[in-house]
Every structure is written in C-alpha cells, then in structure tokens.
Amino acid sequence: VRMGSWLNVLDPGFDWHLDESGLAGGVLALGDLPSLAFRLGDGGDAARLEADTSATPGQRAAWRGILEKAAVS
C-alpha cells in the first residue's frame, strides 16, 4: 500500500514500512546469497533484504526469482 512517500507491505505475519523520500537507489545482487539493498542519499544503507545463510539452495533460488521479477517491474 502506498501512502505518500511511504511503501507499506502488509502481509500476514510480515509488515514492512519504507519511506522512499530519502532513497537514492538500490543495489541488486543475484549471486549465492541474493540480496537487495536500498541506499540513502548520503551513501548509507536504508534497508537490506537478503537470503539467510541457512537457507536451502531451493529457498535461495526462490528468493533470487522474486528479486529478478521485482527488478523488471
């Protein structure tokens, strides 16, 4: 759900709120531990979403697929 500059993910068991007004971009890494990092204008990290190191290869592949789809949206 978008509310102004806020992106709010409100899924059962998972809530995430991100104020996009301070973001300068993102970095997508699709290697062994897939991740998505959002960067602030000053160069710092706003948020990082990454595969857990204990995730199975199948779980990592599923997460990589989600990130790939998000990158082309």
N, C-alpha and C positions, 0 to 999 in steps of 0.2 A: 504494500500500500504506500503510495507517495503522498506526503503532506509537506508541501513547500519544498525545501531543500533536503528533507528527510526521506530516506528509503527505509521502510519498516517491513521486515519479514516476520509474519505472524503465523507460523506453522504450529501444529500440535507438538508440544514438547520442545519447541525452538523459537525463541524471539530474538531478533537482531535489529538494531536501530543504528543507522549510519547517516550522519549529517554530511551530505556531499558538497556543501558550500566551500569547505576548506581543502577539497581534494585537488591534486594536480595531475593525477593519472594513476595508472596501475601497472603492475608487472605480473605477467603470467608465465609460470614455469611448469612445463609438462614432462619433466624428467621422472626419475624413480620415485620421488616424493612430490607429486603435483601440488602446486600452490598458486594462490592469487594474493598479491599484496597491493593494498591501496596506499598511495603516497600523499603526504601533505605538501603544501606549497613550500615549506621550509626544508623539504627533503626527508623528513621523518616518516615513520610508518604510522598510518591511521588504523589499519587493520591487516591481519594476515590470516588467510584461511588455507590450511594445508592438511595433507594426509597425515594421519597418525603413524608414527614409526612402527607400531604393532599391527597396522592394517595388513590384510592379506593381499596378495597380488591382484585378486579379483576385485577387492574393495578399492584398491588404488586405481585400477583400470576404470571402474565405475566413476570415481571422483574425477579422473582425467577426462572422461567423456562429458561429464557435467560442465567442467571448465571449458572444454572445447566448444560446446554448444553455446555457452554464455559469451564466449569471445566473438562469435559471429552474429550474435543477436543485436 
